[in-house]
C-alpha cells in the first residue's frame, strides 16, 4: 500500500497560473494598454508623416514637367504609396483644383485661404493631417486620413480611426489637451488631440492573454482534482476523493455563476446572454460550455474509479435491465431538452450546410452538446460491463420499455417522441454490441458518430425550422401594416427642431427656385435630419411659392397650383401626426409613406413652401446599394435578405421581391378560416398572414435532400474528429512512425492521405476556376449594360452640344431623373462626369450627399481615357469595405463631339456576385466533404476486407507452436493471399512432421540425460557404501577387536545412504510425473502465515509479513502447490543466510488491479552473477548437496496457477523472488482459464 504525503505539484502549478491570470487581468483592466496604444499611435503617425513629406517632395519635379506628368510611372508610384498610407494628394493651380490622387471624399474646387492652414482638419467624412508645398503657381496639398466620420455605420461603412493605427472601435478623441492623459503629437511636437478611451473597456486582442491564462488555470483545476482523487483512492479514501472532486467542480462553477469572477470572461460574447441564455443556472453559452466540461470530466472520473465485481454466469433478466436503463433514458431526456433549447433559443447557426454562417459560437455550442452526451453513454456502458451479457432480446425489449419515459415529455409531439426513442434504442443496442464484441476504438467511434450525427441532424433541422417560423411570424405582423412606428417616433421628435430651423428658413428665402437650391436644401436635410434610420426611406423635396405651378402626370402633363396639389393629397389620404406638420399617407401601395410640409412667411404676402415626401424604399430588399447606405442600427429589412416577400392590398399585389414568382392575386394563397397559414408550394415553404385587407407572404426554399445529406456528413465528421481528439488528450498515446504501423493501418493511412490530398486539390482547382468564370461573366454583364445604357443616353442626349445638371426634356425634369429611370430599367447605377472629372449627374445622389465618396472621377480612369485615349476602361474601386467593378467610357453626341464620361459603378450587383461565389464555394466545400467521408469510409472498409485474410494468417502464424496441432486454412481466392495460404498449410504439415520427429528425439535424449543423472546421483552414495562393506569384511576376517561396534556404525551409515537414495528417487519421481493440479480459492495471506509457523523455530532468523490488513486476498490455485512454493523459497532463503548472521525472511503481498504480486526476500549471501541464468534449470544447484529440482518445481507450480516468477539478487545483500498471480474475489464462482488450460 502506498503511503506518504499527497503530491502538491499540480496544486502549486494551479496557484501559479491563477496568480498570473489575476495579474494579467489587472494589467488589462488598467491603463497599460492605453499607454501602449498611444505610444504606438504616435510612432506610426510620425512614420506616415515622413512618407507624406516624401510624397510631396517627390511630386515637385513631376509638377515641374507640366501637364505631361499625368500618368507617368513616377506619379503612379507616388500615388500608389499615398493610397497605401491613406494619403490624398490634391493639385491646385491658381487656387483651382486640377488633379487628385483619389476620390475618397469631396474637396472644394476652389481653394479657400484658411481650409488647410490648421495641421489637423475635418473634411467631409473624416479628420486629416494636412501638409502643403508650392511649386510655382501650383500648390500641392497632402491630406493623411486619421479618422473616418460618416455620420452612420454599417458592415461596409465604418467610423473610427484608420486601421493602420490599430485603435479599437469606440475610442474617441478631443482637441482639449485635458480630456485625457493619452496625447497624440506631430513629429515636431505640436499637440494634435487626446485619445479618449471609453469608460467600459472595449474588447481588444489584449484580452486573450488573461483569457488564455484563465483557461489554463481551469484545466489545471480539473487536473489537480483528478490527481487528488487518484491519490486519495490509493490511500483508501475513494469516496472522500470523489466527493472532494465534485465539491471543487461545483465551487468553480458557482464562483463564475454567482460572483461573476473572473470578470474578464463577461467581457466576451461567449458569456453574453445575447447569444444564448437558458435560465438563471445557465445564463450564457459560456456557462453551458463550462458546465458541460465539468459534467463530462466528473462522469469519466466516476466511471473509472467506481469499481464493480465481475459479472456472473447468470444472465440478468428483463426487469432488472429495464430498471437500470430508466435512469439512462432520463439522462437522454435532459440531454435532448438542453440540445433543443440551445438550437431554438440561441442566436447561433447550427445548420452545417450553411458552412460560411458557422462561427466559434456554433463550435462552442456543439462541443457542449457532445460533452453532455458522455453522461448517458458512460452510464449505459457501465451497466452492461456490470451485469454482463443480457442477450439481444432482453436489451431490445428493455430499451423499448425504458423509452416509455419519453411519453410525458413528448406526448403531443409524435415525431419528437419517435426520434428520441429511436436514438435511445439504437444507442443502447450499439453500446451493448460494442461492449460484447470488444471492437477496436475506430469501430466504436464510427458507430457512435453515426447515431449521434443522425440524431443531431434531426434536432438541428427541426428546431431551426421552428425558430425560423417564430421569427417569420414577427416579420409578418410587422410588414402587414403600412405605418412605421419607429419613423413616426422620429418625426414627432423632429418637428419642433425642423420647424424652427433658422438655417433652413434662410435657405428657403428665394424668389425663384433653381435646381441648385433643391440640391443644396436636399443635402442639408439629409445631413442634419434624414440620416440613420431614414436610409430605409426615399426622400423627395418640392420647393415652390404660394402661386407657383407644379407639373403632374406623364410627359408634358398638366400644371396645377403647388400648394393646392399637396393640400388635396393630404386631405384625401393623409392622417396627421399629432402636433406636427407631418402626415401618414395611406397610399395603398404596401409601403410606409409620409408627407411633411413647412411654410416660411417672408412678408409682403410672399410664402414659400417646402414639401417633404418620404416613402419606404422597396430597394432595401435588393442587394448592393442598400447595404452601403443603410445604418446597421436601423436596417429593418435585414432579416428578409434570404427570403422572398410579397404584399397584397385588397387582393392585388403591390410589392414583390426575391426569387419566388408570386401570383397577381392572393386568392390562391389565402385561407378564409385562419389568418396565419404555413404551407408548401413549388419547393418553397410559405408563411402567410392576413390583416384586414392586407396580406403578407414570406417564402423561402425548402430544405433539400442534398442539404440534409451534407449536414449529416458534417455532423458525422465533426463528432468523429472531436471524439478522436478527446481520446487522444485523455490517453496520450505514443505517436507511431509509419514503420511501426501494421499493414492494414499503413494501407488505410495511404488511402486516406491520397483521398484527402486529391479531393482538396480538386476542390481548390474547381473553386478557383468557377470564381474566374463568375468574374468573367460579371465583366461581360457590365459591358452589356454599359452598351445598353450608352444607346439609351444617345437617344436622349444625342442632339445636345454640352451637358449641365439643369438639363431637362418632356419626360424628365432633370438629368438626374433621366439617369434614375435608366438605372431602374437596367438595374445598375449611372454617373456622368465632365471632361475635367467633376460629377454632372448621378442616379444615386445619396452616395454623394452622404459624403461616402467625392464628386470627382477616379484619376486612373481619367488618365486612361484622356491621356492614353482608351475607348473604355474597367477597374476595381472601393467605398468603405465594398470593392466593386467600375466601367468608364467616353460619351459623344450625334456630331461625335465629347459630352461626358459615362460611368457604371457596379456595386449594386457586387454583393450578388459575392453571394454567387460564396454559394458556389459552399457547394464545393460541402460536396468535397461528402466525397471525403464516403471515400474514407470505403477506403477503411475495402482495406479491412483486403487485409482480413492476412490478419487471420498472421494470427494463425502467431499461434503456431512446436508440438501443437495447427489447423489448415481455407481460402477460395486465386491470388497472392491464396499462395500464402497454400504455403502456410504446407508449412503446418511440415512442422507437424518435424515436431513428431523432434518429440521422439527429445524424449530419447531426455531419458538418456535423466538416466545419466540418476546413475550419477545413485553412484555417489554407492562408492562409500562399497568401501564400508569392504572395510567391514576385512575387519571380520582379521578379527579386529570391537567388531560389534563397527557393525553398529556400519549399519547406521548404510541406513543413511539408503535413505539418501530413496530421497533421490522420490525427487526425480516428483519432477517427472505430470502434476495433477486441484485448484481451489486459496487465502494467500493465511497460507503464508501457516508456512511461517513450520519454520518458526529456525535459529537466528526472523519472519515478517507486509500485506494489506483491511482485506483478504484470494487466488485460484492448488493449495498443496502453494505450500510447496512458499516452503521451497523460504527454505532456500534460510539456507542462503551466513552462519552467525541475523537473518530476515520477508514476504510482501500487493494487489494491483486484477493481479496479485507476492515477493519472498532474504538478506542472505545472494546469487552469484554467473549462476543467475540457470536458477530455474532442472538439476542445477548452488549447494554442495541437493538435486537442483526445487526451483524448477516452483516455476512449474507458479505457471500452473496462471502466474509467472522472476527474481532480483545482489551479491552479499540478499535475493527477492517475485510471483504474480491472477486476482479473484472471495466467493467468485466464475471460471478462470489459466495458462495450462485448467478451469
ROGUPA-254423 format. One record per residue (C-alpha): x, y, z. Coordinates in steps of 0.5 Angstrom, whole numbers, padded with zeros to 4 digits, always signed. Layout:
XYZ...
% end
This chain:
+0000+0000+0000+0003+0007-0002+0004+0012+0003+0007+0019+0004+0004+0026+0003-0001+0028-0003+0003+0031-0008+0003+0038-0008+0006+0040-0015-0001+0040-0019-0004+0045-0014+0002+0049-0014+0002+0050-0021-0005+0052-0021-0004+0057-0016+0002+0060-0020-0003+0060-0026-0008+0063-0022-0004+0069-0020-0001+0070-0027-0008+0071-0029-0010+0075-0024-0004+0080-0025-0006+0080-0033-0013+0082-0032-0011+0087-0027-0006+0090-0033-0011+0089-0038-0016+0093-0034-0011+0098-0032-0008+0104-0037-0002+0100-0039-0006+0098-0046-0008+0105-0047-0001+0108-0046+0002+0102-0050-0003+0104-0056-0002+0112-0055+0006+0111-0056+0005+0106-0062+0000+0111-0065+0005+0117-0064+0010+0112-0067+0006+0110-0073+0004+0117-0074+0011+0120-0075+0013+0115-0080+0007+0117-0084+0009+0124-0083+0015+0122-0086+0012+0119-0092+0007+0124-0093+0013+0129-0094+0017+0124-0099+0011+0124-0103+0010+0132-0103+0018+0133-0105+0017+0127-0110+0012+0131-0113+0016+0137-0114+0020+0135-0120+0014+0132-0123+0010+0138-0123+0016+0142-0126+0014+0138-0132+0007+0141-0133+0001+0137-0136+0006+0132-0139+0007+0129-0132+0000+0126-0131+0000+0118-0132+0008+0118-0131+0011+0112-0128+0014+0116-0122+0007+0120-0121+0003+0113-0121+0008+0110-0116+0008+0116-0111+0000+0116-0112+0000+0108-0110+0005+0110-0104+0000+0115-0102-0006+0111-0103-0003+0105-0099-0002+0110-0093-0009+0113-0094-0006+0120-0096-0010+0124-0101-0005+0129-0106-0009+0135-0109-0006+0139-0114-0009+0146-0114-0007+0151-0120-0009+0158-0119-0013+0156-0113-0017+0152-0118-0017+0144-0117-0014+0141-0123-0012+0134-0120-0013+0129-0115-0010+0122-0113-0016+0119-0110-0024+0121-0109-0025+0118-0102-0028+0125-0100-0030+0132-0103-0026+0138-0103-0027+0145-0105-0026+0146-0113-0023+0153-0111-0018+0153-0105-0020+0157-0099-0015+0161-0096-0016+0158-0089-0018+0151-0090-0011+0147-0090-0008+0152-0085-0009+0148-0079-0005+0142-0079-0011+0138-0076-0017+0139-0080-0024+0136-0082-0026+0135-0089-0033+0132-0091-0032+0125-0088-0026+0125-0083-0020+0128-0080-0014+0129-0083-0007+0131-0082-0005+0137-0087+0001+0139-0090+0002+0143-0097+0008+0145-0101+0008+0150-0107+0012+0150-0114+0011+0156-0118+0003+0158-0118+0002+0151-0117+0000+0148-0110+0000+0141-0107-0003+0139-0101-0003+0132-0098-0008+0130-0093-0007+0124-0089-0013+0121-0086-0013+0120-0079-0020+0118-0077-0027+0117-0081-0033+0120-0079-0039+0119-0084-0045+0120-0080-0047+0113-0080-0044+0106-0080-0046+0099-0083-0042+0093-0085-0039+0097-0090-0038+0104-0088-0034+0104-0081-0033+0110-0077-0026+0111-0072-0019+0111-0073-0016+0109-0079-0014+0101-0078-0006+0103-0079-0006+0106-0072-0009+0100-0069-0014+0103-0065-0020+0099-0063-0027+0101-0064-0031+0106-0059-0025+0110-0058-0026+0118-0059-0021+0124-0059-0022+0131-0056-0018+0137-0058-0018+0139-0051-0011+0137-0048-0014+0136-0041-0019+0131-0044-0014+0125-0042-0007+0123-0041-0006+0120-0048-0004+0125-0052-0002+0125-0060+0003+0130-0062+0006+0131-0069+0013+0130-0070+0015+0137-0069+0012+0136-0062+0005+0140-0064-0001+0137-0060-0006+0135-0064-0011+0131-0060-0012+0127-0054-0015+0120-0055-0021+0119-0050-0022+0111-0049-0029+0109-0047-0030+0108-0039-0032+0101-0041-0026+0098-0044-0027+0095-0051-0026+0088-0053-0019+0088-0056-0013+0083-0057-0010+0084-0051-0016+0081-0047-0014+0074-0050-0007+0074-0045-0011+0074-0039-0017+0069-0042-0011+0064-0044-0008+0064-0037-0015+0063-0034-0017+0057-0039-0010+0054-0037-0012+0055-0030-0019+0052-0031-0015+0046-0034-0010+0046-0028-0016+0046-0023-0019+0040-0027-0012+0036-0027-0011+0038-0020-0018+0035-0018-0016+0029-0021-0010+0028-0018-0013+0029-0011-0018+0023-0013-0013+0018-0015-0008+0020-0009-0014+0019-0004-0016+0013-0007-0009+0010-0007-0009+0012+0001-0016+0008+0001-0021+0014+0001-0024+0013-0005-0031+0016-0003-0028+0022+0000-0024+0024-0006-0029+0023-0011-0034+0028-0006-0028+0033-0006-0027+0033-0013-0035+0034-0014-0034+0040-0009-0028+0043-0012-0032+0043-0019-0038+0046-0016-0035+0051-0013-0031+0053-0019-0038+0054-0023-0041+0058-0017-0035+0063-0017-0037+0064-0024-0044+0064-0024-0045+0068-0017-0039+0072-0016-0038+0073-0024-0031+0072-0023-0026+0072-0027-0029+0079-0029-0025+0078-0036-0030+0073-0038-0036+0077-0038-0033+0082-0043-0033+0077-0048-0039+0075-0053-0039+0068-0050-0041+0070-0043-0046+0074-0046-0054+0073-0046-0055+0076-0052-0052+0070-0056-0056+0065-0051-0059+0064-0044-0063+0058-0041-0064+0060-0034-0061+0063-0028-0057+0057-0027-0054+0057-0034-0055+0064-0036-0050+0064-0042-0047+0060-0047-0040+0060-0044-0043+0058-0037-0046+0052-0041-0039+0050-0044-0036+0050-0037-0042+0046-0034-0041+0041-0040-0034+0040-0039-0034+0039-0031-0040+0034-0032-0036+0030-0037-0030+0030-0033-0034+0028-0027-0037+0023-0031-0031+0020-0033-0028+0020-0026-0034+0016-0023-0033+0011-0029-0026+0010-0028-0026+0010-0020-0032+0006-0018-0031-0001-0019-0036-0007-0019-0035-0014-0019-0034-0019-0024-0041-0021-0028-0043-0028-0026-0045-0033-0031-0053-0032-0030-0056-0027-0035-0060-0021-0032-0067-0021-0033-0072-0016-0037-0074-0013-0031-0067-0011-0028-0064-0009-0035-0071-0004-0035-0070-0001-0029-0063+0000-0030-0064+0003-0036-0069+0008-0034-0064+0013-0031-0060+0013-0038-0067+0015-0041-0068+0020-0036-0061+0023-0038-0062+0023-0045-0069+0027-0044-0064+0032-0040-0059+0032-0046-0065+0032-0051-0068+0038-0048-0062+0042-0047-0060+0041-0054-0066+0043-0057-0067+0049-0052-0060+0051-0055-0062+0051-0062-0068+0054-0061-0067+0060-0057-0060+0062-0059-0058+0067-0064-0053+0062-0067-0053+0058-0073-0052+0050-0073-0055+0049-0080-0048+0046-0082-0050+0046-0090-0049+0054-0089-0042+0053-0087-0040+0060-0088-0045+0062-0083-0042+0058-0078-0037+0061-0073-0034+0060-0066-0040+0060-0062-0043+0054-0067-0037+0051-0065-0038+0052-0057-0045+0050-0057-0044+0044-0061-0038+0042-0056-0042+0043-0050-0047+0038-0053-0042+0033-0055-0039+0033-0048-0046+0033-0045-0048+0026-0048-0042+0023-0045-0046+0022-0038-0052+0018-0041-0046+0014-0045-0042+0012-0040-0048+0010-0035-0050+0005-0040-0043+0003-0042-0042+0002-0034-0049-0002-0034-0047-0007-0039-0040-0008-0036-0043-0009-0029-0049-0014-0031-0046-0018-0036-0049-0020-0043-0057-0020-0042-0058-0022-0049-0060-0018-0055-0068-0019-0054-0067-0017-0047-0063-0011-0049-0068-0009-0054-0075-0010-0050-0072-0007-0044-0069-0001-0048-0076+0000-0051-0080-0001-0045-0075+0005-0042-0077+0009-0048-0084+0010-0045-0080+0015-0040-0080+0020-0046-0088+0020-0047-0090+0025-0041-0084+0030-0045-0087+0029-0052-0094+0026-0051-0096+0032-0056-0090+0031-0061-0090+0025-0064-0084+0026-0069-0080+0028-0063-0082+0022-0059-0080+0017-0065-0074+0021-0066-0071+0021-0059-0074+0013-0058-0070+0011-0064-0064+0015-0062-0064+0012-0055-0066+0005-0057-0060+0005-0063-0055+0008-0058-0057+0003-0052-0056-0003-0057-0050+0000-0060-0047+0000-0053-0049-0007-0052-0046-0009-0058-0039-0006-0057-0038-0008-0050-0040-0015-0052-0035-0016-0058-0030-0011-0055-0029-0008-0062-0023-0003-0064-0024+0004-0062-0025+0006-0069-0031+0002-0070-0034+0005-0063-0032+0012-0065-0035+0011-0072-0042+0007-0069-0043+0013-0064-0041+0018-0069-0046+0016-0074-0052+0015-0069-0051+0022-0065-0050+0025-0072-0056+0023-0075-0060+0025-0068-0056+0032-0068-0059+0033-0076-0066+0032-0073-0065+0036-0067-0062+0042-0071-0066+0041-0077-0073+0041-0073-0071+0047-0068-0068+0051-0073-0075+0051-0077-0079+0052-0071-0074+0058-0070-0075+0061-0077-0082+0060-0076-0083+0064-0070-0078+0070-0073-0082+0070-0079-0089+0071-0075-0086+0077-0072-0084+0080-0079-0091+0078-0082-0094+0082-0077-0089+0088-0078-0090+0088-0085-0097+0088-0085-0098+0095-0083-0096+0101-0087-0095+0105-0081-0088+0105-0079-0088+0107-0071-0080+0108-0071-0081+0113-0077-0087+0116-0073-0083+0117-0067-0077+0120-0070-0082+0125-0074-0085+0127-0067-0078+0129-0064-0076+0132-0071-0082+0137-0072-0080+0142-0066-0073+0143-0069-0074+0143-0076-0080+0148-0076-0076+0153-0072-0069+0152-0076-0067+0159-0078-0061+0156-0083-0067+0152-0087-0071+0159-0087-0065+0163-0090-0064+0158-0095-0072+0158-0097-0071+0165-0098-0071+0165-0105-0076+0169-0110-0075+0164-0116-0072+0157-0114-0067+0154-0118-0064+0146-0119-0058+0148-0115-0063+0151-0109-0066+0144-0109-0059+0140-0109-0057+0145-0103-0063+0144-0099-0064+0137-0100-0056+0136-0098-0058+0140-0092-0064+0136-0090-0060+0129-0091-0054+0131-0087-0058+0134-0081-0065+0131-0080-0066+0125-0085-0060+0120-0084-0059+0114-0080-0066+0110-0080-0068+0114-0086-0064+0110-0090-0070+0106-0090-0074+0111-0094-0073+0115-0100-0074+0123-0100-0076+0128-0105-0077+0135-0104-0081+0140-0107-0080+0148-0107-0085+0153-0109-0088+0159-0107-0096+0160-0106-0098+0161-0113-0092+0157-0117-0095+0152-0121-0093+0144-0121-0093+0140-0127-0096+0133-0126-0098+0127-0130-0093+0124-0135-0090+0127-0141-0092+0135-0141-0097+0133-0136-0101+0139-0134-0100+0144-0129-0103+0145-0122-0102+0150-0116-0097+0147-0112-0100+0149-0105-0107+0146-0107-0104+0140-0110-0101+0138-0104-0106+0140-0100-0111+0136-0104-0106+0130-0103-0106+0131-0095-0114+0132-0095-0115+0125-0099-0111+0120-0096-0107+0124-0090-0107+0123-0083-0103+0128-0078-0098+0126-0073-0101+0130-0067-0098+0137-0066-0093+0136-0072-0094+0138-0080-0092+0131-0082-0098+0126-0084-0098+0119-0085-0100+0118-0093-0105+0112-0094-0102+0110-0101-0105+0103-0101-0098+0101-0104-0096+0097-0099-0090+0102-0097-0090+0107-0091-0091+0114-0094-0090+0120-0090-0091+0128-0092-0088+0134-0089-0090+0141-0090-0087+0147-0088-0089+0154-0090-0084+0160-0089-0087+0167-0089-0082+0173-0091-0088+0178-0091-0091+0182-0097-0095+0176-0098-0089+0172-0100-0090+0165-0097-0085+0159-0099-0087+0152-0098-0082+0146-0097-0086+0139-0098-0082+0133-0096-0084+0127-0099-0082+0120-0095-0083+0113-0097-0080+0107-0095-0075+0104-0100-0077+0097-0103-0070+0097-0106-0068+0096-0099-0070+0089-0100-0065+0088-0106-0057+0087-0106-0052+0093-0107-0053+0100-0105-0058+0098-0099-0052+0095-0095-0048+0101-0097-0053+0106-0095-0057+0104-0089-0054+0105-0082-0053+0098-0079-0057+0100-0073-0064+0101-0077-0063+0096-0082-0071+0094-0081-0071+0089-0087-0064+0086-0086-0068+0080-0083-0071+0079-0090-0065+0078-0094-0065+0071-0095-0073+0071-0096-0078+0072-0102-0083+0077-0100-0090+0080-0102-0095+0084-0100-0102+0085-0102-0107+0090-0101-0115+0088-0103-0112+0082-0106-0108+0086-0111-0100+0085-0111-0097+0092-0109-0090+0089-0107-0086+0083-0109-0078+0082-0108-0074+0076-0108-0073+0069-0113-0080+0067-0112-0085+0069-0117-0092+0071-0114-0099+0071-0117-0102+0078-0118-0108+0076-0113-0107+0073-0106-0114+0069-0108-0109+0062-0109-0106+0063-0102-0111+0066-0097-0115+0061-0092-0121+0064-0090-0121+0060-0084-0115+0063-0081-0111+0069-0081-0104+0065-0080-0102+0060-0085-0096+0056-0086-0096+0052-0093-0091+0049-0098-0092+0050-0106-0087+0050-0111-0081+0047-0107-0082+0053-0102-0085+0054-0095-0089+0060-0095-0092+0064-0089-0098+0068-0089-0101+0073-0085-0108+0077-0087-0109+0083-0083-0115+0086-0086-0115+0088-0093-0107+0087-0093-0104+0080-0094-0097+0079-0093-0093+0073-0095-0086+0071-0094-0083+0065-0097-0076+0061-0097-0074+0055-0101-0075+0048-0097-0069+0044-0094-0067+0040-0100-0064+0032-0099-0057+0034-0101-0057+0039-0096-0059+0034-0091-0054+0029-0093-0049+0035-0093-0051+0037-0086-0051+0029-0084-0044+0029-0087-0041+0035-0083-0044+0032-0076-0041+0026-0077-0034+0028-0079-0034+0033-0073-0037+0028-0068-0032+0023-0070-0026+0028-0070-0028+0031-0064-0028+0025-0060-0022+0022-0063-0018+0029-0061-0021+0028-0054-0019+0021-0053-0012+0023-0056-0012+0028-0050-0014+0023-0045-0010+0017-0047-0004+0021-0049-0002+0015-0054+0005+0015-0057+0006+0017-0064+0008+0012-0068+0012+0012-0074+0010+0009-0081+0015+0004-0080+0011+0002-0073+0004+0001-0076+0001-0005-0079+0000-0007-0086-0008-0005-0085-0006+0002-0082-0001+0003-0087-0006+0002-0092-0011+0006-0089-0007+0012-0088-0004+0012-0095-0011+0011-0098-0014+0017-0093-0008+0021-0095-0009+0020-0102-0016+0022-0102-0015+0028-0098-0010+0031-0102-0014+0029-0108-0020+0032-0106-0018+0038-0103-0013+0040-0109-0019+0038-0114-0024+0043-0109-0019+0048-0110-0018+0048-0117-0025+0048-0118-0027+0053-0114-0021+0058-0117-0024+0056-0124-0031+0058-0122-0029+0064-0119-0026+0066-0125-0031+0064-0129-0036+0068-0125-0032+0074-0125-0031+0074-0133-0039+0073-0133-0039+0079-0129-0035+0083-0133-0039+0081-0139-0045+0083-0136-0042+0090-0134-0040+0091-0141-0047+0089-0144-0050+0094-0139-0045+0100-0141-0047+0099-0148-0055+0099-0147-0054+0105-0143-0050+0108-0148-0055+0107-0153-0061+0110-0149-0057+0116-0147-0055+0117-0154-0063+0117-0156-0064+0122-0150-0058+0127-0151-0055+0126-0158-0057+0133-0160-0054+0136-0154-0048+0140-0155-0046+0141-0148-0049+0138-0141-0051+0141-0135-0054+0139-0129-0060+0143-0130-0062+0139-0137-0069+0137-0138-0074+0135-0143-0081+0133-0144-0080+0126-0140-0075+0128-0135-0075+0134-0130-0067+0134-0129-0061+0130-0132-0061+0126-0125-0068+0124-0126-0066+0121-0133-0061+0117-0130-0065+0115-0125-0070+0112-0130-0065+0108-0134-0062+0106-0127-0069+0102-0125-0069+0099-0132-0062+0096-0133-0061+0095-0125-0055+0099-0125-0053+0106-0122-0050+0111-0127-0046+0117-0127-0044+0123-0132-0037+0126-0131-0035+0133-0134-0028+0133-0138-0025+0136-0132-0027+0130-0128-0033+0133-0124-0040+0130-0123-0045+0133-0127-0051+0128-0126-0052+0121-0122-0057+0116-0121-0056+0115-0114-0054+0122-0111-0055+0119-0104-0048+0117-0104-0045+0124-0105-0049+0128-0100-0048+0123-0095-0040+0124-0096-0039+0117-0098-0034+0119-0104-0032+0125-0108-0036+0128-0113-0030+0127-0118-0028+0122-0123-0022+0117-0121-0016+0119-0123-0013+0113-0126-0020+0113-0130-0018+0120-0133-0011+0118-0135-0013+0112-0139-0019+0116-0142-0016+0122-0143-0008+0122-0144-0008+0114-0146-0014+0115-0151-0017+0109-0149-0024+0107-0151-0027+0104-0145-0023+0103-0138-0025+0098-0133-0022+0098-0126-0024+0096-0119-0026+0102-0114-0027+0102-0107-0032+0105-0102-0031+0103-0095-0030+0096-0095-0034+0095-0101-0030+0093-0107-0033+0094-0114-0032+0094-0121-0033+0101-0124-0033+0102-0132-0032+0108-0136-0033+0110-0143-0033+0117-0147-0040+0119-0149-0041+0123-0155-0047+0127-0158-0049+0126-0165-0044+0130-0168-0038+0126-0165-0037+0131-0160-0035+0129-0153-0040+0131-0148-0038+0127-0142-0035+0121-0139-0040+0115-0137-0039+0111-0131-0043+0105-0129-0040+0104-0121-0043+0096-0121-0043+0096-0113-0051+0095-0113-0049+0088-0116-0043+0087-0113-0046+0083-0107-0050+0079-0112-0043+0077-0115-0040+0076-0108-0046+0072-0106-0046+0067-0112-0039+0066-0111-0040+0064-0104-0045+0060-0105-0041+0056-0110-0035+0056-0105-0040+0053-0100-0043+0048-0105-0035+0046-0107-0034+0045-0100-0040+0041-0098-0039+0037-0104-0032+0035-0102-0033+0034-0095-0039+0029-0097-0034+0026-0102-0028+0025-0097-0033+0022-0092-0036+0017-0097-0029+0015-0100-0025+0015-0093-0031+0010-0091-0030+0006-0097-0022+0006-0096-0023+0004-0089-0028-0002-0091-0024-0004-0097-0017-0004-0093-0020-0008-0088-0023-0013-0093-0017-0014-0096-0013-0015-0090-0017-0019-0086-0014-0026-0089-0007-0023-0088-0010-0022-0081-0012-0029-0080-0006-0031-0083-0002-0027-0078-0006-0030-0072-0005-0037-0074+0002-0036-0075+0003-0033-0069-0001-0039-0065+0004-0044-0069+0008-0048-0063+0012-0054-0064+0009-0060-0062+0002-0056-0062-0003-0059-0067-0005-0053-0072-0011-0053-0077-0011-0052-0084-0013-0045-0087-0018-0045-0093-0018-0039-0098-0022-0039-0104-0018-0034-0108-0013-0035-0113-0009-0029-0111-0002-0027-0107-0006-0029-0101-0008-0035-0104-0001-0037-0105+0001-0035-0098-0005-0040-0095-0002-0045-0099+0005-0044-0096+0002-0044-0089-0002-0050-0090+0005-0054-0093+0009-0051-0087+0004-0053-0082+0004-0060-0085+0012-0060-0085+0012-0057-0078+0008-0063-0075+0012-0068-0078+0018-0064-0075+0015-0064-0068+0014-0071-0068+0021-0073-0070+0023-0068-0065+0019-0070-0060+0021-0077-0061+0029-0075-0061+0028-0070-0055+0024-0076-0051+0030-0081-0052+0035-0075-0050+0031-0073-0044+0031-0080-0042+0039-0081-0043+0040-0075-0039+0036-0077-0034+0039-0084-0033+0046-0081-0033+0043-0076-0027+0040-0082-0024+0046-0086-0025+0051-0080-0022+0046-0079-0016+0046-0086-0014+0053-0088-0016+0055-0082-0011+0053-0086-0005+0055-0093-0007+0062-0092-0007+0062-0090+0000+0058-0096+0001+0062-0101-0002+0068-0098+0002+0065-0099+0008+0063-0106+0006+0070-0108+0004+0073-0105+0011+0068-0109+0015+0069-0115+0011+0077-0114+0013+0076-0113+0020+0072-0119+0021+0077-0123+0017+0083-0120+0021+0079-0121+0028+0080-0114+0029+0077-0112+0037+0071-0108+0038+0068-0111+0031+0061-0111+0035+0061-0103+0035+0064-0103+0028+0058-0107+0026+0053-0102+0029+0057-0096+0026+0057-0099+0019+0049-0101+0020+0048-0093+0022+0052-0091+0016+0049-0096+0011+0042-0094+0013+0043-0086+0012+0046-0088+0005+0040-0092+0003+0035-0086+0006+0039-0081+0001+0038-0086-0005+0031-0086-0003+0030-0079-0003+0034-0078-0009+0029-0083-0012+0023-0079-0010+0025-0072-0012+0026-0075-0019+0019-0078-0019+0016-0072-0017+0019-0068-0022+0018-0073-0028+0011-0074-0027+0005-0069-0030+0002-0065-0024-0005-0066-0022-0007-0059-0020-0013-0059-0016-0015-0051-0016-0019-0048-0010-0020-0041-0008-0014-0040-0003-0013-0035+0002-0006-0033+0000-0004-0029+0007-0007-0035+0011-0002-0040+0007+0004-0035+0008+0003-0035+0016+0002-0043+0016+0008-0044+0012+0012-0039+0017+0010-0043+0023+0013-0049+0020+0020-0045+0020+0019-0041+0027+0024-0045+0031+0029-0044+0026+0035-0040+0030+0038-0033+0028+0032-0032+0023+0026-0027+0024+0020-0027+0019+0016-0021+0017+0009-0020+0013+0008-0014+0009+0001-0014+0007-0006-0010+0007-0009-0011+0013-0016-0009+0011-0018-0015+0006-0017-0022+0005-0013-0024-0002-0015-0030-0006-0012-0033-0011-0015-0039-0015-0009-0045-0015-0007-0052-0012-0007-0051-0004-0001-0056-0004+0003-0053-0010+0002-0046-0006+0005-0049+0000+0011-0052-0003+0012-0046-0007+0013-0042+0000+0017-0048+0003+0022-0048-0002+0023-0041-0003+0023-0040+0005+0028-0046+0006+0033-0043+0000+0033-0036+0004+0034-0039+0010+0040-0043+0007+0043-0037+0004+0044-0034+0011+0051-0034+0013+0053-0037+0020+0053-0032+0025+0048-0027+0021+0042-0025+0024+0037-0027+0018+0031-0024+0016+0026-0027+0011+0020-0022+0009+0014-0024+0005+0011-0018+0001+0004-0018-0002+0001-0013-0006-0006-0012-0010-0005-0008-0017-0012-0008-0021-0013-0015-0023-0006-0018-0021-0003-0021-0014+0004-0019-0013+0008-0024-0008+0015-0023-0006+0020-0027-0002+0026-0024+0000+0032-0025+0005+0038-0022+0007+0043-0028+0005+0049-0028+0001+0045-0027-0006+0046-0031-0012+0053-0030-0016+0052-0027-0023+0055-0033-0026+0049-0037-0023+0043-0033-0025+0041-0035-0032+0041-0042-0029+0037-0042-0023+0030-0045-0026+0034-0050-0030+0033-0057-0027+0039-0061-0024+0042-0054-0023+0044-0052-0015+0049-0048-0012+0049-0052-0006+0054-0058-0004+0048-0063-0004+0041-0063-0007+0038-0065-0014+0037-0058-0016+0030-0059-0018+0027-0055-0012+0026-0048-0016+0024-0052-0023+0018-0055-0019+0017-0048-0016+0017-0045-0023+0012-0050-0026+0007-0050-0020+0007-0042-0021+0006-0043-0028+0000-0048-0027-0003-0043-0023-0003-0038-0028+0002-0034-0026+0010-0032-0027+0016-0032-0023+0023-0028-0023+0028-0026-0018+0033-0020-0016+0039-0021-0013+0045-0017-0010+0051-0021-0008+0052-0020-0001+0046-0017+0000+0040-0022-0001+0035-0024-0006+0028-0023-0007+0024-0028-0011+0017-0024-0014+0011-0028-0016+0005-0025-0020-0002-0029-0020-0009-0027-0022-0013-0024-0017-0020-0026-0015-0026-0024-0011-0028-0029-0005-0034-0033-0007-0033-0031-0014-0035-0038-0018-0034-0036-0025-0029-0040-0029-0022-0037-0030-0018-0040-0035-0010-0041-0033-0004-0042-0037-0005-0049-0038-0012-0049-0040-0015-0051-0033-0021-0048-0031
% end
